Every structure is written in C-alpha cells, then in structure tokens.
C-alpha cells in the first residue's frame, strides 16, 4: 500500500508484505525445490528469474537501462521503479 503498511505475513519466516499476491509468490520459495544453484557462491533458488537476477550480481551485468537518464539495472522491476522519479509517480 502507499502507506507502507505490510499487513500480510509469511507463517514460516514472518516476512511481511503489502499485498496477498506478493505473499503467495513468496510462499513458493518455501514450497518449491531449489532447482537453481549459483556456481559462484552456491546460493540456491526455486525460481529461474530470481536465479538469473542473482547471477548478475557476480557478473555485473545490468541489461535494463533508463531511456531518460541512461541508468542501468539488473531487473526490469527495478527499472520500472526507477522511472517513477522521472514521472513523479509514486
């Protein structure tokens, strides 16, 4: 929510979320097998998208760039959040 309130809590690790959809997505990290393992640090992931984003922390790759200022990001989500500073959107 815009208030920063996080009313939805994971019953397993107590992490809090603003939306039920985000909580449901998070719950998969507890339920799914960790199918993806990082060759650099051996951290494991249940989702391929999270694994791919993590690998970029080692390679330094930032494939998403802002068309306004050129700043680069590892994930599309972070780019979208960043573009709000240019539009004034919250």
C-alpha positions as CSV (number, residue, x, y, z in Angstrom):
1,X,0.0,0.0,0.0
2,X,1.0,3.7,-0.3
3,X,1.2,3.9,3.5
4,X,4.0,1.4,3.7
5,X,1.8,-0.9,5.8
6,X,2.6,-4.6,5.4
7,X,-0.4,-6.5,6.8
8,X,0.3,-9.9,5.2
9,X,2.9,-12.1,7.0
10,X,4.5,-15.4,6.0
11,X,3.7,-18.0,8.6
12,X,7.0,-19.7,8.0
13,X,9.6,-16.9,8.2
14,X,7.4,-14.0,9.3
15,X,8.5,-11.8,6.4
16,X,5.8,-9.1,5.8
17,X,4.2,-8.0,2.5
18,X,1.8,-5.2,1.3
19,X,-0.2,-7.5,-1.0
20,X,-1.6,-11.0,-0.8
21,X,-0.2,-11.8,-4.3
22,X,3.3,-10.9,-3.2
23,X,2.9,-13.1,-0.2
24,X,1.6,-16.0,-2.3
25,X,4.6,-15.7,-4.7
26,X,6.9,-15.6,-1.7
27,X,5.4,-18.8,-0.3
28,X,6.7,-20.7,-3.3
29,X,10.2,-20.1,-2.1
30,X,9.4,-22.3,0.9
31,X,7.4,-25.0,-1.0
32,X,9.4,-25.4,-4.2
33,X,12.6,-27.5,-4.6
34,X,15.7,-25.3,-5.0
35,X,16.4,-26.2,-8.6
36,X,18.9,-23.5,-9.4
37,X,22.3,-23.2,-7.8
38,X,24.8,-20.4,-8.2
39,X,28.2,-21.7,-9.3
40,X,29.9,-18.7,-7.7
41,X,28.5,-18.8,-4.1
42,X,26.3,-21.9,-4.2
43,X,23.2,-20.0,-3.1
44,X,20.1,-21.9,-4.3
45,X,16.8,-20.6,-5.8
46,X,13.4,-22.1,-6.6
47,X,12.6,-19.6,-9.4
48,X,14.7,-19.2,-12.5
49,X,14.0,-15.5,-12.7
50,X,15.5,-15.0,-9.2
51,X,18.5,-17.1,-10.0
52,X,19.2,-15.2,-13.2
53,X,18.9,-11.9,-11.4
54,X,21.3,-13.2,-8.7
55,X,23.9,-14.4,-11.2
56,X,24.1,-10.8,-12.5
57,X,25.3,-9.7,-9.0
58,X,28.5,-11.7,-9.8
59,X,28.9,-10.7,-13.5
60,X,27.9,-7.0,-13.0
61,X,25.5,-7.3,-15.9
62,X,22.7,-4.7,-16.0
63,X,20.7,-5.2,-19.1
64,X,17.8,-2.8,-18.4
65,X,18.6,0.9,-19.0
66,X,16.5,4.0,-18.4
67,X,15.7,5.8,-21.6
68,X,15.7,9.2,-19.8
69,X,19.0,9.2,-17.9
70,X,20.7,6.0,-19.0
71,X,21.0,4.5,-15.5
72,X,21.2,0.7,-15.7
73,X,19.5,-2.0,-13.7
74,X,19.7,-5.8,-13.2
75,X,15.9,-6.3,-13.3
76,X,13.0,-4.8,-15.2
77,X,11.2,-4.3,-11.9
78,X,14.0,-2.0,-10.6
79,X,13.9,-0.1,-13.9
80,X,10.2,0.5,-13.6
81,X,10.5,1.6,-10.0
82,X,13.3,4.0,-11.1
83,X,11.4,5.6,-13.9
84,X,8.9,6.9,-11.4
85,X,11.5,9.5,-10.3
86,X,11.2,11.0,-13.8
87,X,7.4,10.9,-14.0
88,X,6.7,11.9,-10.3
89,X,4.5,8.8,-10.0
90,X,4.5,7.1,-6.6
